[in-house]
Amino acid sequence: MGEKKQVKEQLAEGFRTLMLEYPLEKITIKMITDKAGLMRPTFYNHFADKYEVLEWICREELFNGADLLLKNKMPDAAMQFLFTKLEKEREFYLRAIKTEGQNGFEQIFCENTQRVLQEAFELYAGEGKSGAGIFTAAGIAQYYAQGLTFIIKEWFHKGLTLSGEEMAKNYRILISHSLVDIVEQIM
């Protein structure tokens, strides 16, 4: 592993530990570097701010794996991966999801989901299938990213009452059935 990635991982681990103790707003760069056993200037060689650390952790833990699965045409496995990883690291993500606004978890999750989906859609769209209007890879990715972000937030706000595996199955039903089918099933 490269030295740069190792230092990033040290900083991220320090940040993760602090997130389990303090709200994000209370965490300082000095606290992160102290926890990681590094000097403060080192932080700025790797991250712009603490929100970038949160995004890096999300990318490394959630989106890189999901991206690989989607690129291998395994969307169900990608969703299962996301839900089970969030469940496994629930304490960290319970705290992360409370960060709101610009650079908050919701924005980070939605933007990264949209990026991963758009790359997968473009990879498999085929020649001449660029879409028109909102039915572009970007538009469809944005639609699903916003929906998945909402589902994740609701799952966390309700206390993760379902397992990651159950959530992945329910989400699969939601995205693979029409609105009419779903309304008929619950009425």
For each residue, the residues with C-beta under 8 A, 3 or more apart:
1: 5 6
2: 5 6
3: 6 7
4: 7 8 46
5: 1 2 8 9
6: 1 2 3 9 10
7: 3 4 10 11 38 42 45 46
8: 4 5 11 12 46 47 56
9: 5 6 12 13
10: 6 7 13 14 36 37 38
11: 7 8 14 15 32 33 36 38 42 43 46 47 53
12: 8 9 15 16 53 56 57 60
13: 9 10 16 17 35 36
14: 10 11 17 18 31 32 33 34 35 36 37 38
15: 11 12 18 19 27 32 35 50 53 54 57
16: 12 13 19 20 57 92
17: 13 14 20 21 35
18: 14 15 21 22 27 31 32 35
19: 15 16 22 24 27 92 95 96
20: 16 17 91 92 95
21: 17 18
22: 18 19 26 27 31
23: 26 27 95 98
24: 19 27 50 54 95 96 98 99
25: 99
26: 22 23
27: 15 18 19 22 23 24 31 32 50
28: 31 32 50
29: 32 33 40 43 44 49 50
30: 33 34 40
31: 14 18 22 27 28 34 35
32: 11 14 15 18 27 28 29 35 36 43 50 53
33: 11 14 29 30 36 38 39 40 42 43
34: 14 30 31 37
35: 13 14 15 17 18 31 32
36: 10 11 13 14 32 33
37: 10 14 34
38: 7 10 11 14 33 42 43
39: 33 42
40: 29 30 33 43 44
41: 44 45
42: 7 11 33 38 39 45 46
43: 11 29 32 33 38 40 46 47
44: 29 40 41 47 48
45: 7 41 42
46: 4 7 8 11 42 43
47: 8 11 43 44 50 52 53 56
48: 44 52
49: 29 52 53 103
50: 15 24 27 28 29 32 47 53 54
51: 54 55 99 103 104 108
52: 47 48 49 55 56
53: 11 12 15 32 47 49 50 56 57
54: 15 24 50 51 57 58 96 99 103 105 108
55: 51 52 58 59 103 108 112
56: 8 12 47 52 53 59 60
57: 12 15 16 53 54 60 61 92
58: 54 55 61 62 63 96 105 108 109 112
59: 55 56 62 63 64 112
60: 12 56 57 63 64
61: 57 58 64 65 85 89
62: 58 59 65 66 81 82 85 86 109 112
63: 58 59 60 66 67 112 113 115 116
64: 59 60 61 67 68
65: 61 62 68 69 78 81 85
66: 62 63 69 70 78 79 81 82 116
67: 63 64 70 71 78 116 119 120
68: 64 65 71 72
69: 65 66 72 74 75 77 78 81
70: 66 67 73 74 75 78 116 117 119 120
71: 67 68 119 120 123
72: 68 69
73: 70 124
74: 69 70 77 78
75: 69 70 78 79 120
76: 79 80 168 172
77: 69 74 80 81
78: 65 66 67 69 70 74 75 81 82
79: 66 75 76 82 83 168 171 172
80: 76 77 83 84 164 165 168
81: 62 65 66 69 77 78 84 85
82: 62 66 78 79 85 86 148 168
83: 79 80 86 87 164 165 167 168 171
84: 80 81 87 88 163 164 165 168
85: 61 62 65 81 82 88 89 164
86: 62 82 83 89 90 93 152 155 156 164
87: 83 84 90 160 163 164 167
88: 84 85 164
89: 61 85 86 92 93
90: 86 87 93 94 160
91: 20 94 95
92: 16 19 20 57 89 95 96
93: 86 89 90 96 97 105 156
94: 90 91 97 98 156
95: 19 20 23 24 91 92 98
96: 19 24 54 58 92 93 99 105
97: 93 94 105 106 152 153 156 157
98: 23 24 94 95 105
99: 24 25 51 54 96 103 104 105
100: 104 105 106
101: 104 107
102: 107
103: 49 51 54 55 99 107 108
104: 51 99 100 101 107 108
105: 54 58 93 96 97 98 99 100 108 109
106: 97 100 109 110 149 153
107: 101 102 103 104 110 111
108: 51 54 55 58 103 104 105 111 112
109: 58 62 105 106 112 113 149 152
110: 106 107 113 114 145 146 149
111: 107 108 114 115 145
112: 55 58 59 62 63 108 109 115 116
113: 63 109 110 116 117 141 144 145 148 149
114: 110 111 117 118 138 141 142 144 145 146
115: 63 111 112 118 119 141
116: 63 66 67 70 112 113 119 120
117: 70 113 114 120 121 140 141 144 145
118: 114 115 121 122 137 138 141
119: 67 70 71 115 116 122 123
120: 67 70 71 75 116 117 123 124
121: 117 118 124 125 137 140 141
122: 118 119 125 137
123: 71 119 120
124: 73 120 121
125: 121 122 129 130 131 137
126: 129
127:
128:
129: 125 126
130: 125 136 137
131: 125 135 136 137 139 140
132: 135 136
133: 136 139
134: 139 140 143
135: 131 132 139 140
136: 130 131 132 133 139 140
137: 118 121 122 125 130 131 140 141
138: 114 118 141 142
139: 131 133 134 135 136 142 143
140: 117 121 131 134 135 136 137 143 144
141: 113 114 115 117 118 121 137 138 144 145
142: 114 138 139 145 146
143: 134 139 140 146 147
144: 113 114 117 140 141 147 148 175
145: 110 111 113 114 117 141 142 148 149
146: 110 114 142 143 149 150
147: 143 144 150 151 174 175
148: 82 113 144 145 151 152 171
149: 106 109 110 113 145 146 152 153
150: 146 147 153 154
151: 147 148 154 155 167 171 174
152: 86 97 109 148 149 155 156
153: 97 106 149 150 156 157
154: 150 151 157 158
155: 86 151 152 158 160 162 167
156: 86 93 94 97 152 153 159 160
157: 97 153 154
158: 154 155 161
159: 156
160: 87 90 155 156
161: 158
162: 155 166 167 170
163: 84 87 166 167
164: 80 83 84 85 86 87 88 167 168
165: 80 83 84 168 169
166: 162 163 169 170
167: 83 87 151 155 162 163 164 170 171
168: 76 79 80 82 83 84 164 165 171 172
169: 165 166 172 173
170: 162 166 167 173 174
171: 79 83 148 151 167 168 174 175
172: 76 79 168 169 175 176
173: 169 170 176 177 182
174: 147 151 170 171 177 182
175: 144 147 171 172
176: 172 173
177: 173 174 181 182 185
178: 181 182
179: 182 183
180: 183 184
181: 177 178 184 185
182: 173 174 177 178 179 185 186
183: 179 180 186 187
184: 180 181 187
185: 177 181 182
186: 182 183
187: 183 184
